[in-house]
């Protein structure tokens, strides 16, 4: 991860941030427990799971992704690093047209 870059991580609609990259966002980048989406310190949460920890419907996910992409476009002076989870085949297509200040995870191909 590049220093000074906003860490973008997957969340759930409850904003629990209890494991994996979400917990890392809390510990290292200022994410707030209970805030499911949006900018939080030097991180940005994109909900990808519902209350039952199942994937969100594609249309609902797309709304959260588009909100993030709009945020990235509105802040071209910042760089946003997608967490490795975004390489998932279900999530990856939503970021094909991301602006150049959105950095893909290593091995994105």
N, C-alpha and C positions, 0 to 999 in steps of 0.2 A: 504494500500500500504506500502510495506517495504521500509525504507529509503535506498537510494543509489541504487535503482533499476531503470532500464530504463523503462519508461512508453510507451507501444506500443498501438497505437490508430488507429482507422479507419479514413480515409481521403477521399477526392474526388480528381479527377485528376487535378483540378485547385488549390489545396492546400489552399482553403479558410479558413479552420479551424474556422468556424464561430459559431459552436454550440456544445453542449454536451462534450464528451471526447476530441474532437479535440480542442475546446476552452480551456478546462482545460490544455491540453498539451501546448498551447501557454502561458497561465497565470502562470503555475507552473513548466513546465519542459523544456522550451526553444524552443518549436516548432516555426517554421518560416512561417508566412503567405506567400503563393506563392510557398512553397516547398512541393510538393504533396507526395513524397516518401522518405524514408530513414531516417538516423540518423539526429537528430536535437537537439542539446543540450543533455538533459537527457531523450529524447523521440525518438521514431521511428514511422514514419507514413507508413501505408499500405493502399493505395487507394483501396476502395471497391465500389465507385460510379463514374459514368461517368460525363460528362459536364452537363447533364440534371438531375443529382441526382438520376439516376437509377442504379441498381446493375450492376457491370461489368460482362461481360461474364466470365464464369468459367475459360476458358483458360487464359484470361488476368489477372484475379485475382490470378490464380495459379502462374503466373510469379512474381508478386509482393510478394506473400507469400514465394515462394522459395528463392527470393533474401533476404528476412528477415531471413529465417531459415539458409541460408548460413552465413549471418552476425552473427547470434547467435552462430553457430558452430565455427566461426572464433574467437569468443570472449568468450571462456568458463569461463573466470574470471568474467564476468558480468552476472547479472540476468536481465531478461526481463519479465515484468508483462503485460500480455494481458489485455486490457480494457474489461469491461463487454460486450460490443457489440460483441465480438468474440464468445460469447455463442450462438449467432444466429445460427439456424440449417443450414443455407446456408454457413456460415463461418467456423463453428466448425470443420467439417471434414478435412479441410485443415491443421489442427494443430495436428491431432492424432499422427503423428510421429515426433513431435517437440523434440528437444534435452531437456535434463533435466534442463537446465538453462532458459527455457521458462516456466514461471509460469502461470497456468490457472486462470481465474477469479473465485471468490468464487461461489460455487454452480455449477461448471462445470459438474460434474458427467459424 
